[in-house]
Each structure stands twice: as C-alpha cells, then as structure tokens.
Amino acid sequence: MRILVVDDEYFAKKAIVQMIQDWDPEVIVEEADNGKEAMELFAIHPPDVVFSDIRMPLMDGIELAAYIKEHHPGTINVIISGYDDFKYAQQAIQNKVEHYLLKPAGKEQLWPILEQCKEKETMSNERKMEESVAAAIYEGAALPFPPTHGSEQVPSYIIAVLRTDSSCKDQLNQTVKQAEWRHVMIGDRRHADTTVVLTWKPDEMTSSEWLRQLRHRFEQVIHAFAAEAQQIISIGMSGVHSQWDELAAAYKEAKIAVLYKLISGDNLLHTQDNTRAHHPHDYNLIDDWVISLRQKIVRHQNAEAVDILRQYLKNAAEQQPSVIALQDMCAKVTAMLNSLIEQLEASEEDNIAYLEQMDLHEYSSIDEIVDAFAVMISAIGVRMSSPSKDSTSMVEDIKNYVRHNYKQDIILEDLAKTVYFTDPAYLSRIFKKKTDMRFSQFLLSVRMNNAKAMLNSGSDLMISEIASAVGFNDYSYFIQMYKKFFGETPGKTKASR
C-alpha cells in the first residue's frame, strides 16, 4: 500500500509518518509540504491513501481534496486538522473525504483507519483481478496485470469449474474463498449455477505435488457437500497452462471436463485427462440410429421412439464416448426433430417452435436429456397423428418440402419410404390426383421458376451457377429443359431482362 502524508508542519507530518510505519513497516510512505507538491507526486505514482492537513500554503487540503475527488476517485482521503471548524468538515464531506480527524491524532484514531483502508484496498484489488480474469476468459482481453500480484514470471495454473444447485452456490463459494490456495473466483457468465476458479502453483511446490493437492482439495469439497449439505457438486478441471493468453482455452477445457458427469454418471472430479481417455465412436451408427428414431415418430410410435432414444444414449455412455460425440448425438436428434417441425409448419396454422441446440451444461444426467427430447417428441407425434393429416395435407407437405428443398436431389420414392412410410406408387397416384401433374413435373416447375427468377433478378451469377443452384448437375441438360419449359434459352432470358 502507498500512503502520502501532506502537512506544512514538519514535526506533525513526521509524527503521522512514524505512526504509519509503526503500524506496518512495509508500507510505502511519501511526504509533501502542501497540496501542490502532493499533486506532483500523484502524477508520478498515485497513492492509495492520503493523510492531509487543511491549512497549507500554495494549495490547502480542501483544494487537494477537490483534485483527488475529480482525478483520483479511488484514492482514500483523510483530513487531519487542528481546526475544529464545521465549515471545513462540511467542505471535506462534499469532496468525498473518508475521515476527518483533529490534531493531535494518536495511534488509537489512526490505526483503525489504516486497517479499514487496507481492507478496502484488498477488496478493490480482488475486484480488479476478478474483472480482468473475466474479461480475459470471455472477451479475449489481455490481462492488464497478472493475478499473481506483480510477478513477472507466469506460474503454472489451471481453471476449474464448479457446478451445483443454486440453493447452495453461496455456501460453495464461501468454502472456496476459505481455501488456503492462491486463486481468483468469478461467476460463470453463461451458466448461473457454475463458479469458475483460477488457481496457480506456489513457487515452493513441484507440479506433481501441487496437482495432487488440488485434486485432493476438490474431492474433499465434493464429498463434504454430499455428506453435510446433501448436495451434488460437479467439478471439471483444465490441463496445466503457463501463458496468460491461454485462459480462454483453459476455461473451455474445464467446461468440457465437467460434462463427463453426464457420461460417467458419478459425482467425481473430472480432469482434462479424463476427456482424452474416451473411446472412439462410430458416427455412422449415430446416423442410422437417428433414422430409426425418425421412423418411429412418423409411424406415431412415440413411446417406442423415447425408449430407443433412452437406450441408445445410455448404451453410448457406457462406452465412454467423448463429450463431442454426445453433443453430436443430441445435435442430430435436434436437427431431425426440427425437420419434422418444418413439415408440420408448412400445413399447420398453430406451429410448434423450433428447437434450439441443446446446451448440455443445463442437464445433470442422460435421463434429463431424454426427458427434454421426450416432451418434443410427444408434441410432434400428437400433431402428426391428428385427423387433419389426410391425403390432401400429405400432398401439401410434399409440395412445401419441394419449395424449400428444390436444390437437393429429391426422389418421390425416397420420401415415400423414409418420410411417409407408404407405397411409392400409391403416393405418386395421390399426388397426381390432387395436383393434376406428376411429381417430376411439379419438381421441374419449381426449379425452372426459381431459375428464371434468378435470371431476372439482375444477379451476376453465371448460368452454370444458376443451374447448380436449382438442383441441376448437368449444365447442358438444364439449358435443354429450360428451353422446353419456357420456349427460350436461359441466355436469352438473361439478356432481355
């Protein structure tokens, strides 16, 4: 802490300086004879605390207080004056003077104030560190000063994320604060039930000893809360880092590590080493599973669909896949359900909201994930099995599907087998009966009209690019079909726009 004593009376000034040094010999104490000299010292290195007389030449204590209030509001200002004058006290209050003492002030008056100043400075430094670490993690900002209180050498550090029920989060944070390790603790901006802890290795400890001690302490927290508070705490720990610009990467590692609770199903500490020990997963099996899940839903077998979902995710978890594989499974199920919602949206007035990609940090178990999907499967299944889904609405579904996906390779036989689970010949007859055209004719008309709209829009796209954009891989075949459909070539349409 840096303290500045300002007084034109030599012996009074020296007495204050001596009392400060008696309180803490390590405190830096500077001296000035008046407010003007004090301002010059502020320009070199602003002090944390100022003890100032009021009546001084060149610039008095009240003028100095006004300067501090405007230019250095974080500095604590204490007036020590020999004038018991309410007028001065009033002016001091207006200029945010923290304390107003009368001369001669002794240790009994001075030391409690110094203790308050020290506590306030400590809290201020902690807040600055927390803010700088949060900015580095979430915004990629550089640390304005390292959390290691000025050490130039970056120590080995890890980030841990601690997740618990919101009802005992304050208790958890208090436990971490009381721990005898050097750390900075912040709230997680993305998840309210999560605390982020940055802790670094003491110089006197080896890396292996430090990591062993950290794991032991985190495991003690887990077991203590399970036994005493009947609360589950999940903890994920990053790998060891030694560059401050890797804070965001360390945070991401810890967030991934804590998700392994979903896979392991236990209440243990999970580290980055756990995340690297996963078994490879067959992503083709995921695709096959999602297709079978979709088939159950469109066949109105909702209970069977949920059972398939639950059993597959539980079996997958037993094989210890990576968190990325689990996220991919959930993302594919979400995409499949959204595709069904899109089909419903094309023919229903009362639409179901699309699903957002699942945030696994919001779930505590595989069962919770399945339950969340089960609610949507039920809602979609009820809508798909409603009486309004007759042959007319089925044809409208197909037409809307084509209007949205004409760029893709669409085959009616595939739609019949994988979406509507009906005979392709029957679906073809129904479509012809309801629209007075074959499916292939309708698909061609949608593609041609979209191609013509592009040609007339003034776009700089080449004709070959437009052909590809509307689902034609063969450029010459596109020109042939366009001329047959409109009676002119695409080039002539583009030239006449």
Secondary structure, DSSP 8 states (H G I E B T S, - for coil): -EEEEE-SSHHHHHHHHHHHHHH-TTSEEEEESSHHHHHHHHHHS--SEEEE-S--SSS-HHHHHHHHHHH-TTSEEEEEES---HHHHHHHHHTT-SEEEESS--HHHHHHHHHHHHHHHHHHHHHHHHHHHHHHHHH----SS-TTTT-SS---EEEEEEE--GGGHHHHHHHHHTSSS-EEEEE-SS-TTEEEEEEE--TTS-HHHHHHHHHHHHHHHHHHIIIII----EEEE---B--GGGHHHHHHHHHHHHTHHHHH-S--EEEHHHHHT-----HHHHHHHHHHHHHHHHTT-HHHHHHHHHHHHHHHHHT---HHHHHHHHHHHHHHHHHHHHHHHHH-SS---------GGG-SSHHHHHHHHHHHHHHHHHHHTSTT-SHHHHHHHHHHHHHHHTTS---HHHHIIIII-S-HHHHHHHHHHHHSS-HHHHHHHHHHHHHHHHHHTT----HHHHHHHTT-S-HHHHHHHHHHHHSS-HHHHHHT-
